[in-house]
């Protein structure tokens, strides 16, 4: 059993190419949707039509995700530029 004194702080989150990752995932969801669309009848006959619509929903939510991470990335860059501007200001 872990003692409270043995617990460690969580590491800082890793920053990476978030916009590219979300964009790639969104493209993958849409490709999966388009790849399954010609076989919709097969999926529907077996009760698996939700697979097709899940891929479409993933692509749609990915579009929202792309919008969000682009806004977030721009806000982080603006904050960093403002911090540099105040650090360089001798007043």
N, C-alpha and C positions, 0 to 999 in steps of 0.2 A: 504494500500500500504506500502511496506517495504521501510524504509529509508536506505540509504547506511551505516549509522552509526550502524544500527541494524544487519547488516550481520555478520556472524561468519565465522571463518576459517574452512575449511573442516577438519574432523578428519583424523588422520593417517590411512593408509590402514591396514586392518587386515591380518596377516599372519596365515596360517593354513596348514593343510596337502594337499598342492596343488597337489603333484604328485599322491597321493591316490585318490583325487577327480577326476582328469582328467582321471586316469586309470579306475576308476569305471564308469565314464560316457562313456568312449570308449567301455568298455565291454557291457554296456547297449545298445549302438547303434548297436553293432554287434549281440547281442542277439535278438534285435528287427528285424534286417535284416534276420537272420536265421529263426525267427518265422514267418515272412511274406513270405519267399521264397516258401514254399509249396503251398501257395495260390496266386501265381503270376498271374495265369490265371484269377482268380476271380477279382483281382485288375485291370488287363489289360482290361477285358471286361467292366468294369465300368469307365474306364478312370482315374484310380487312381494308375497306375503303378509307378508313381513318388514317392509314399510313400515308396516303397521298395528301390528305388535308393537313396532316401534321407537318409534312415538309413545306407546304405552302405557308402555314402559320409560322414555322421557323424562319422562313425567308422574310415574311412580313415583320416579325419581331426583330429580325436582324437589321432591317431598314431603320427601325426606331433606334436600335442600338448604335448603328453607324452615326445617326444624327446626334445622339447623346455623347458618344466618345469624341466626336469632332468638336462639339461645343466645350466639352471638358478639357480637351487638349489645348484649345485656344485660350481658355480661361487660365490654365496653368502657365502657358507661355506669357500671357499678359501680366499675371502676378509676378512671375520671375523677372520680367522686364521692369516692372514698377519697383521691385525690390532692388534691382541693380541701379536704377535711376536714383533712388533715395540713398543708396550706399555711396554712389559717386558724387552726390551733392554735398559740397563742403559746408554748407550753411547749417 
